[in-house]
Amino acid sequence: ETLKMTSSGRSFFSTESLSEQCATYHCDELECSRNYFFSSVIGQGGFAKVRVGLNKKDNSMWAIKIIDRLAIKADDDVTLEIEVLRWVSHPNIVQTLEVYSSPKLIFIVMELMSGGDLFDRITQEEIFSEDDAKKAFVSICCALEYCHSHGVVHRDVKPENLLYTSCDDDAILKLADFGLAGMMYPDTKLDNTCGTPTYIAPEILEVANPDNKDGDYRNE
């Protein structure tokens, strides 16, 4: 069974390659308002904002990413992000519950990560111990190994995109924000330069004849 196709006709995922426990997809943005109360804004970008959402049925708290579809240049970009979020399922990746879509707005309901990001954890701690660094590194490697084994390349791994489930010392670290993610196919190359300038690998900026896997995987 093949899922959503891009405008070029290429499928993003098949049910044979990733978890079949995908997030529910709805084609009605009003249904999101019927199911959730929207609270404070906890994040904002160029064409999206993230609000806290309260499920009206069970009072559970979620993070809801609201994307302005009209502000996006290529609809395939956000379609790819949605399909990646719907199908990836790993303990070290922020889980997506459901997606609501309309011609103007997209609502992505994800688990609420209340522990802040890795950057804040490092800067706020008086000492970020070697043991803490080991745990964080293992979590990152596990998330990336899962992504790469399924052909997903994140392309914007940085402390701000690594979130903790809570403020507890034993909180789980999870990879978030697949907005720049790409898919690896045997017959294609990911040769576009992307990422966050302060974190991007120098060879990505300087590469003259990029090799598909080596270039983009170093950018992780």
PyMOL commands that set and color helices and strands:
alter all, ss='L'
color gray80, all
select helices_A, chain A and resi 29-35+69-71+75-87+118-124+130-149+159-161+202-206+212-218
alter helices_A, ss='H'
color red, helices_A
select strands_A, chain A and resi 24-26+36-44+48-55+61-68+96-101+105-111+152-153+162-164+173-175+182-183
alter strands_A, ss='S'
color yellow, strands_A
deselect
rebuild
show_as cartoon
